[in-house]
Amino acid sequence: MTSPTEMTDDAYRVLVNYIRDIADKVGLKDWQFFLERVEADQGVIASVEVWGDSTTCTLWFGPPFWKYGPRMQRETVVHELVHCHTHKLVRLVKTTMTNELGNQAAHAMNFSLEQMHEMAVDGIAASWARMLPCIDWSDLSPLYTEYEAQTGGQETPLRRDNVVID
C-alpha cells in the first residue's frame, strides 16, 4: 500500500508503532515520545523537541512528510530520532559558547553550529536508515481504505492529538 496522504487516525497508529520500533532499534528504548500533528503546511517536514535533560520528546510530522515515499519517511523518522542522541551535546556547546563568548558572539556562531549539527545528523540518519525497515502502511485497517476511497482521505472522523508513545 502506498503512503497515506495525511495523518488519519489509522496512519497515526501505524506511525506511532513504527516510531517505537525504530527508536528501540537505534538505542532509545528508555525514551518516551509524544506525537503531535501539524495541521497546516508550515513548511515543517518533521521536527523534534527534547524536554530539557529528560528522555522525553515531542515529534511533529507536517504535510510534506506524507508526500514522501517509505524510504524518505524512514530516513526522516531516523533523522529526528538521531537528534535525541545529540541534543545534550548541542545544548552543552551552546551553553559553553554563551558563557565563554557572551550572547552576541554565541548568537553569531549558533547558525554555523546548527548547520554542522544538521549535516552530521543527516549523515548518521542516512547511514542508519539503510539498515532499518521502511514503514509498512499495509497495516492500515480496511476501514481506512474504505473511508479513504469515499472521501479521498481529505478528512478524518476522529482526531487524537498529543498521544503518548510508551
RARAUR-V679310 format. One record per helix or strand of 2 or more residues. SS is the DSSP state (alpha for helix, beta for strand). FROM is the first residue (numbers start at 1). TO is the last residue. If there is no record, write none. Layout:
ss=SS from=FROM to=TO
ss=SS from=FROM to=TO
This chain:
ss=alpha from=9 to=25
ss=beta from=32 to=37
ss=beta from=46 to=50
ss=beta from=56 to=61
ss=alpha from=63 to=67
ss=alpha from=70 to=101
ss=alpha from=103 to=129
ss=alpha from=137 to=139
ss=alpha from=142 to=151
ss=beta from=163 to=165
